Amino acid sequence: MQRSEAAIEFVNHASFVLEFAGSRIIQDPWLYGAAFNDGWSLLCDYNFDLERFAEIDYIWISHEHPDHFSPAVLRSVPEAIRRDTTVLFQQTKDRKVIDFCAEIGYRTRELRHMEPVRLDNGVEVVCGQVPLYDSWILYDCGGFKIMNINDCAVDGKAAANIKRAVGPVDVLFTQFSYAGWKGGPGDTAMRRAAAGAKLAAMQAQIRALEPRWTVPFASFSYFSHHENQHSNDSINRPTDAAAAIEEAGSEPVVMYPGDTWTPSDPWTNDAALERYRPHYDFAAKSHLTSETVDEPALLEAGRAYVSRIRSRNSVALLRLMRRAPLAGLLRPATIVAHDLDATYRFSLEHGLRRIDPVASPDVKMHSSSLDYLLRHEWGFDTLAVNGRFEADLSGFAKLKKLFAVGSLNNAGRRLSAGLLLDRDILRMVWTAARRLRRLGT
């Protein structure tokens, strides 16, 4: 039966199905498996049958992080179904996501920043980019507006600007807990502060956008490796999110995987909250381990990383950045691979070299994490999210600066003179500089 009003089925984590006028759009389908180099797993198991994609007309993917863009899930959809399903994705410079989806048989449609697009079912969508890689989407279902901010870094000021552009919002979907490295086992205070800051940021979004209903989501995962399990000690629960949403003046709608909701119908959160409760017993969950990567493979990965960076970027600018005294960019870092009991020095001049042990290395990690860091331009981003390393704030900042150019390349940019004209990059650098100053680095 065709619905004349919007209906929502919650799938898992950051995924839900929006049904309107006989058409269905699924968001960010991460349905199974670990993400971020075995750093995250889904909090709850839920069997969303892949054959159900035959009912799906559109898949919207917010960004390329694996808890939103899951190549394994997209490949596992039967090929015949892919041909009749359109992937919606923001317009990007690198086209990695949209090209991947086209190559495996999906129809694709790029969404330009803030440009309204009418879909076949009559829903009008507006996709907004958040530099350098994230995006949110607004669905206008015959005047009823649903906004999916997922985990975008949208503060109160940015949310107010969005509201001025798109008008009032009826339903807001937004993340409710921290989602990355927040210190080591002894840094509980840092994680508690991050959890509180996330709730405050969510409340700022609510006060700016003024949705009648807010659905907390995109935080139904946990740190699932034995190296990062301490990071679960302060994450926000759905009960925390519901209380913060209500305090900010919106009605919380807490949904458990498989729940369906039509906004015109009454909703109570008690059943979902009770069903979530046992999933936060992290001591009862299994945690992943990783195979050791031997030293020759690590050294080769280091050589390959340096070669890629030099081939894709201005060597003169790389040299200038290393020598700039104030920025502290691209400075070599000392890295301990604790499972190998080995200390290395990594630089963009000499790659990875084994050195004698030092009293205070910049960072410690498993050899599999070091290997991943060097084999992928998104390696640092993955490491920063999965938290599978040990460092203080200074060591973390040093590693971020060392791998900054790789992260830039992953976003479809190259280090060149023309980069100085890229407004997104300038804004990002300014924001990062302020954050690093607050860290005292």
C-alpha positions in Angstrom: 0.0 0.0 0.0 1.4 3.4 -1.0 1.9 5.8 2.0 0.9 9.4 1.6 3.0 10.3 4.7 6.6 9.6 5.6 7.3 6.4 7.5 10.6 5.4 9.0 12.1 2.0 9.7 15.3 2.0 11.8 17.8 -0.5 10.5 21.0 -0.1 12.5 23.6 2.4 13.6 23.3 5.2 11.0 20.9 3.4 8.7 17.2 3.8 8.3 14.7 3.4 5.5 12.5 6.4 4.6 9.3 5.4 2.8 7.1 8.0 1.1 4.7 7.9 -1.9 5.5 4.3 -2.6 9.3 4.8 -2.7 12.0 3.8 -0.3 15.4 5.4 0.4 17.9 3.6 2.7 20.7 5.6 4.4 24.2 4.5 5.0 23.7 0.7 5.1 26.4 -0.8 7.3 24.7 -4.1 8.1 27.4 -6.5 9.3 31.1 -6.9 9.8 33.8 -4.8 11.5 34.8 -1.4 10.4 37.8 0.9 10.7 40.4 -1.9 10.5 38.7 -4.1 13.0 38.2 -1.2 15.4 34.4 -1.0 15.5 31.5 -3.4 15.4 27.7 -2.9 15.5 26.2 -2.7 18.9 23.3 -4.9 18.0 22.9 -7.6 15.4 20.0 -7.2 13.1 19.3 -9.3 10.0 18.2 -6.9 7.3 17.7 -9.4 4.4 19.7 -8.4 1.4 16.7 -9.4 -0.8 14.9 -6.5 0.7 17.0 -4.2 -1.4 14.5 -5.1 -4.2 12.1 -2.8 -2.3 14.7 0.0 -2.2 14.7 2.7 -4.9 17.6 4.8 -3.6 20.6 4.4 -1.3 22.0 7.6 0.1 25.6 7.5 1.4 26.7 10.4 3.5 30.5 9.9 3.3 33.2 7.3 2.7 33.7 6.2 6.3 33.1 2.4 6.5 30.3 2.7 9.1 28.4 4.6 6.4 29.9 3.4 3.1 30.3 -0.4 3.3 31.7 -1.8 0.1 31.1 -5.4 1.4 27.4 -4.7 1.9 27.0 -2.9 -1.4 28.7 -5.8 -3.2 26.5 -8.4 -1.4 23.3 -6.9 -2.8 22.2 -9.2 -5.7 23.5 -7.9 -9.0 20.0 -7.8 -10.6 18.8 -5.6 -7.8 21.7 -3.2 -8.1 20.8 -2.4 -11.7 17.5 -1.0 -10.5 18.8 0.9 -7.5 20.2 4.5 -7.6 23.0 5.5 -5.2 22.9 9.2 -4.2 26.2 10.8 -3.2 27.6 14.2 -2.8 29.6 15.6 -5.7 33.3 15.2 -4.8 36.6 15.8 -6.4 37.9 12.3 -6.2 34.7 10.5 -7.2 35.9 7.3 -5.4 32.5 6.4 -3.9 30.3 7.2 -6.9 32.7 5.5 -9.3 32.9 2.4 -7.1 29.1 2.1 -7.0 28.8 2.6 -10.8 31.5 0.0 -11.4 29.6 -2.7 -9.5 26.4 -2.0 -11.3 24.4 0.6 -9.4 22.8 3.6 -11.0 24.3 6.8 -9.6 23.4 10.4 -9.1 25.6 13.1 -7.7 24.2 15.7 -5.5 25.7 19.2 -5.7 26.1 21.2 -2.6 22.8 22.9 -1.5 21.2 22.3 -4.9 17.6 21.0 -4.6 16.9 17.8 -6.5 13.5 16.2 -7.1 13.5 12.4 -7.0 11.2 10.2 -9.0 8.9 9.7 -5.9 8.4 13.5 -5.6 10.7 13.9 -2.6 12.9 16.9 -2.9 16.4 16.5 -1.4 19.0 19.0 -0.5 22.5 17.7 0.3 25.0 19.9 2.1 28.7 19.2 2.2 30.8 19.6 5.4 34.5 19.8 4.5 36.3 17.8 3.6 34.3 14.7 3.1 31.1 14.6 5.1 27.5 15.6 4.1 24.0 15.9 5.5 20.7 15.5 3.6 17.3 17.1 3.9 14.2 15.2 2.6 11.1 17.3 1.9 8.2 14.8 1.8 5.4 17.0 0.6 6.2 19.7 3.1 7.2 17.4 5.9 11.0 17.7 6.4 13.4 15.1 7.7 17.0 16.0 8.2 19.8 13.5 8.5 22.9 15.1 9.9 24.5 11.8 10.8 28.0 12.5 12.3 28.6 15.8 10.5 30.6 18.4 12.5 27.7 20.9 12.5 27.7 23.3 15.4 24.9 25.6 16.5 26.0 28.4 14.2 26.3 26.1 11.2 22.9 24.6 12.0 21.3 28.1 12.1 22.8 28.8 8.7 21.3 25.5 7.4 17.9 26.4 8.8 18.0 29.8 7.0 18.7 28.0 3.8 16.2 25.1 4.0 13.6 26.3 6.4 12.0 24.5 9.4 12.8 20.9 10.1 10.2 18.4 11.5 12.5 15.4 12.3 16.2 15.5 13.0 18.5 12.4 12.9 21.9 13.1 14.6 24.8 11.3 16.3 24.8 11.3 20.1 28.2 10.0 21.3 31.9 10.4 20.6 33.3 8.4 17.7 37.1 8.3 17.9 40.2 8.2 20.0 39.8 10.0 23.3 43.0 8.9 25.1 44.3 5.7 26.6 43.0 3.5 29.4 43.8 6.1 32.1 42.2 9.0 30.3 38.6 8.4 31.4 38.2 12.1 32.2 39.0 13.0 28.6 36.3 10.6 27.3 33.7 11.9 29.8 34.4 15.4 28.6 34.0 14.3 25.0 30.7 12.5 25.8 29.4 15.7 27.5 30.6 17.8 24.6 28.8 15.6 22.1 25.5 15.9 23.9 26.0 19.7 24.1 26.6 19.8 20.4 23.5 17.8 19.7 21.5 20.2 21.8 23.0 23.2 19.9 21.8 21.6 16.7 18.3 21.1 18.1 18.0 24.6 19.4 19.1 26.0 16.1 17.0 23.7 13.8 14.0 23.4 16.2 12.8 20.0 15.1 9.6 18.7 16.8 11.2 15.2 17.0 14.9 14.1 17.2 16.1 10.6 16.6 19.4 9.8 18.2 21.4 7.5 16.0 24.8 6.9 14.3 26.3 5.9 17.7 25.1 2.3 17.8 28.5 0.8 17.5 31.3 0.0 20.0 35.1 -0.2 20.1 35.4 -3.9 19.5 39.2 -4.6 19.4 41.0 -5.7 22.6 43.3 -2.8 22.1 40.6 -0.1 22.2 37.9 -1.6 24.4 38.7 1.0 27.2 37.2 3.6 24.9 33.7 2.2 25.7 33.9 3.3 29.3 32.2 6.7 28.8 30.1 6.5 25.6 26.7 8.0 25.8 23.7 5.7 26.1 20.3 6.2 24.4 19.0 7.2 27.9 21.5 10.0 28.0 20.6 11.1 24.5 16.8 11.1 25.2 17.3 13.2 28.3 19.5 15.8 26.5 17.0 16.0 23.5 14.1 16.6 25.8 16.1 19.3 27.7 16.8 21.0 24.4 13.1 21.3 23.6 12.5 18.4 21.2 10.7 15.1 21.5 13.2 12.1 21.6 12.3 9.1 19.4 14.6 6.3 20.4 14.4 3.5 17.8 15.7 -0.1 18.0 16.7 -2.0 14.9 13.5 -3.1 13.2 11.3 -0.5 14.7 9.0 1.5 12.4 7.5 4.9 13.1 5.1 7.2 11.4 5.4 10.7 12.9 1.6 11.1 13.1 1.4 8.1 15.5 2.2 8.3 19.2 5.6 7.0 20.2 7.1 5.8 23.6 10.8 5.1 24.1 10.5 2.6 27.0 10.6 -0.6 24.9 13.6 0.5 22.8 15.5 1.8 25.8 15.0 -1.5 27.6 16.1 -3.6 24.6 19.3 -1.5 24.2 20.2 -1.9 27.9 22.0 -5.4 27.7 24.0 -4.4 24.6 26.0 -1.9 26.8 27.4 -4.8 28.9 30.8 -4.6 27.1 32.4 -7.1 29.4 30.1 -9.7 27.9 31.0 -8.9 24.3 33.8 -10.5 22.3 36.8 -8.4 21.2 38.9 -8.8 18.1 42.6 -9.5 17.7 45.0 -8.9 14.8 47.7 -10.9 13.1 51.3 -9.5 13.4 52.8 -8.0 10.2 56.5 -8.8 9.8 59.2 -6.1 9.5 60.0 -6.5 5.8 56.4 -5.9 4.9 56.3 -2.8 7.1 59.5 -1.4 5.6 58.1 -2.0 2.1 54.8 -0.3 3.0 56.8 2.7 4.3 58.7 3.0 1.0 55.5 2.7 -1.0 53.8 5.4 1.0 56.7 7.9 0.5 56.7 7.1 -3.2 52.9 7.8 -3.5 53.2 11.1 -1.6 56.1 12.3 -3.7 54.4 11.3 -7.0 51.1 13.0 -6.2 52.3 16.3 -4.6 54.8 19.1 -5.2 58.1 17.9 -3.9 59.2 21.6 -3.5 56.2 22.3 -1.3 56.8 19.1 0.7 60.4 20.2 1.4 59.2 23.7 2.3 56.6 22.3 4.8 59.2 20.2 6.5 61.4 23.2 7.0 58.7 25.7 8.2 59.6 26.2 11.8 56.2 27.2 13.2 53.8 24.7 11.5 55.5 21.6 12.8 54.2 19.7 9.7 55.7 16.5 8.3 58.2 16.1 11.1 59.5 12.6 11.6 57.8 10.5 14.3 59.1 7.6 16.4 56.7 4.6 16.4 56.9 1.5 18.5 55.3 -1.7 17.1 54.6 -3.3 20.5 53.9 -6.8 19.2 57.3 -6.8 17.4 59.1 -5.1 20.3 60.6 -2.8 17.7 61.0 1.0 17.4 60.9 2.8 14.1 61.4 6.3 12.8 59.1 7.4 9.9 59.7 10.4 7.7 58.8 11.5 4.2 62.5 11.6 3.3 63.6 8.1 4.3 60.4 6.2 4.9 60.3 3.7 7.8 63.6 2.8 9.5 64.3 0.7 12.5 66.1 2.5 15.3 67.3 1.8 18.8 64.6 2.1 21.5 63.9 5.6 22.8 62.6 6.6 26.2 59.6 8.5 25.0 58.3 7.4 21.5 55.6 9.5 19.9 53.2 6.6 19.5 52.8 2.9 20.1 50.7 0.6 18.1 50.3 -3.0 16.8 52.2 -3.8 13.6 48.9 -4.4 11.8 47.8 -0.8 12.6 51.2 0.6 11.4 50.9 -1.5 8.2 47.3 -0.1 7.6 48.5 3.4 8.3 51.2 3.2 5.6 49.2 1.3 3.0 46.2 3.6 2.8 46.0 7.4 2.4 43.0 7.1 4.8 45.1 5.2 7.2 45.6 8.0 9.7 41.8 8.8 9.6 41.1 5.2 10.4 43.6 5.1 13.2 42.2 8.3 14.7 38.7 6.8 14.7 39.5 3.3 15.9 41.9 4.4 18.6 44.1 1.4 18.3 47.2 3.1 19.5 48.8 4.7 22.6 49.9 8.3 22.6 49.6 11.5 24.5 48.0 14.6 22.9 51.4 15.8 21.7 52.2 12.5 20.0 48.8 12.3 18.4 49.1 15.8 17.0 52.6 15.0 15.6 51.3 11.9 13.9 48.4 13.9 12.4 50.7 16.5 11.0 53.1 13.9 9.6 50.3 12.2 7.7 48.4 15.4 6.8 49.3 15.3 3.1 48.1 11.7 2.7 44.8 12.7 4.3 44.7 15.6 1.9 45.2 13.3 -1.1 42.5 10.9 0.2 40.1 13.9 -0.1 40.9 14.3 -3.7 43.4 17.2 -3.3 47.1 17.5 -4.1 49.7 19.7 -2.4 50.2 22.4 -5.0 50.2 26.2 -5.3 46.6 26.0 -6.4 45.6 24.6 -3.0 46.0 28.1 -1.5 42.8 29.0 -3.4 40.8 26.1 -2.0 38.4 27.6 0.5 37.5 24.3 2.0 41.2 23.6 2.7 41.8 27.1 4.2 38.8 26.7 6.5 39.9 23.2 7.6 43.5 24.4 8.2 42.2 27.3 10.3 39.9 25.1 12.3 42.7 22.5 12.8 45.2 25.2 13.9 42.8 26.5 16.5 42.2 22.9 17.8 45.9 22.1 18.0 46.6 25.4 19.8 44.0 24.3 22.4 45.9 21.0 22.8 49.0 23.1 23.5 51.0 21.7 20.5 
